[in-house]
């Protein structure tokens, strides 16, 4: 799993099923900057190819949620994040 974006996407999807626009809006709320579709959708594609998320098509909308592998990867990433950044606070 590469980068903070993948970590954030997995984290958001651990809370609820979301589409790309909702993920983008959530990042904007937290970071103050809205990522472009050219940033979000390639990251979603990579996470899907890695088997960490799956698509749920509802009409024209595509929602994403975590797979069991995605939950495991998030747990590991969260542990690494905490070990790395706990002293920063």
Secondary structure in CASP SS format (residue, H / E / C, confidence):
PFRMAT SS
TARGET T0000
AUTHOR 0000-0000-0000
METHOD secondary structure of the structure
MODEL  1
X C 1.00
X C 1.00
X H 1.00
X H 1.00
X H 1.00
X H 1.00
X H 1.00
X H 1.00
X H 1.00
X H 1.00
X H 1.00
X H 1.00
X H 1.00
X H 1.00
X H 1.00
X C 1.00
X C 1.00
X E 1.00
X E 1.00
X H 1.00
X H 1.00
X H 1.00
X H 1.00
X H 1.00
X H 1.00
X H 1.00
X H 1.00
X H 1.00
X H 1.00
X H 1.00
X H 1.00
X C 1.00
X C 1.00
X C 1.00
X C 1.00
X C 1.00
X H 1.00
X H 1.00
X H 1.00
X H 1.00
X H 1.00
X H 1.00
X H 1.00
X H 1.00
X H 1.00
X H 1.00
X H 1.00
X H 1.00
X H 1.00
X C 1.00
X C 1.00
X C 1.00
X E 1.00
X E 1.00
X E 1.00
X E 1.00
X E 1.00
X E 1.00
X C 1.00
X C 1.00
X E 1.00
X E 1.00
X E 1.00
X E 1.00
X E 1.00
X E 1.00
X C 1.00
X H 1.00
X H 1.00
X H 1.00
X H 1.00
X H 1.00
X H 1.00
X H 1.00
X H 1.00
X H 1.00
X H 1.00
X H 1.00
X H 1.00
X H 1.00
X H 1.00
X H 1.00
X H 1.00
X H 1.00
X H 1.00
X H 1.00
X H 1.00
X H 1.00
X C 1.00
END
